[in-house]
């Protein structure tokens, strides 16, 4: 009789936990920083990696988004890159494994390590021929209306709609999950993405004609229906990416750091609210890269009022821009105001760009998170 009574007590507690307004255990806030391999010495050696991780922990960081893919090169030794393009990794890291060092250092301090697939479907930066990947595989190039390699903001792009390109990118993500004890992977404003000037390659045009009674794609790359059609192709890839990565590791975090919507869809075909709505991403870090708190708050409000369902609010950790390689974009006070705006809106964390800012202004980070 006592056992039966205890059973009902347990059931009652469970129902109370589910249906009451009392929060039993709030998730830990994300206090993240992106770690790049440009304009910073963080990845120079195992010693600089360990030093940075110790510094990051001291200011409150608990999540490290570490670059693994930049300018057509991996920062870790990749059998796939060796086989396909004869370049196992970025030559700067030939003597040690960046991702292995970061994972060991981060986990030793109870920090999450997320593999940041920075370049996504972009093949190169500032290389008109698309760098080694597109030189070796010109059929992989995204093409604009003039038949040229799609280049936007000086990034040259692979064709994100090409099955072989999709397989290649996904194979690199799987390689990371199979070989490293990372906590997850992240695509940003280039994964999955493709500039809307692209889509005029023979393969994509053929597919469009098959589905549109032989008609060619509109010449206006901003045509709404043409944008929607290509964005849906990327949505299907995102769904596939989620399914196949979870098959490799059901516990892996699938993170996205897209541009703000709807600009992200118009310019880069990233319909990320659909990804969140369908459960294809576990967290989203929209890049609210604004240089004043008022503009930041305005964009944050749009995200929370229009683009994200209330049940998904806990998955939102905005990206805040502090510094790029050659410019300081926000002051200490701006950073503090943006973090305060997040908390006032019920947002439980953020990710700050990037590690150079943390190195140069550690007290800014410490102040931002000192009350948590």
Beta strands, then each sheet from edge to edge (+ up, - down):
strand 1: 30-35
strand 2: 63-67
strand 3: 69-70
strand 4: 73-74
strand 5: 112-117
strand 6: 122-125
strand 7: 151-152
strand 8: 155-157
strand 9: 184-187
strand 10: 253-256
strand 11: 283-284
strand 12: 318-321
strand 13: 323-324
strand 14: 327-328
strand 15: 349-353
sheet 1: 11+ 10+ 9+ 5+ 2+ 1+ 15+ 12+
sheet 2: 3+ 4-
sheet 3: 6+ 8- 7+
sheet 4: 13+ 14-
end
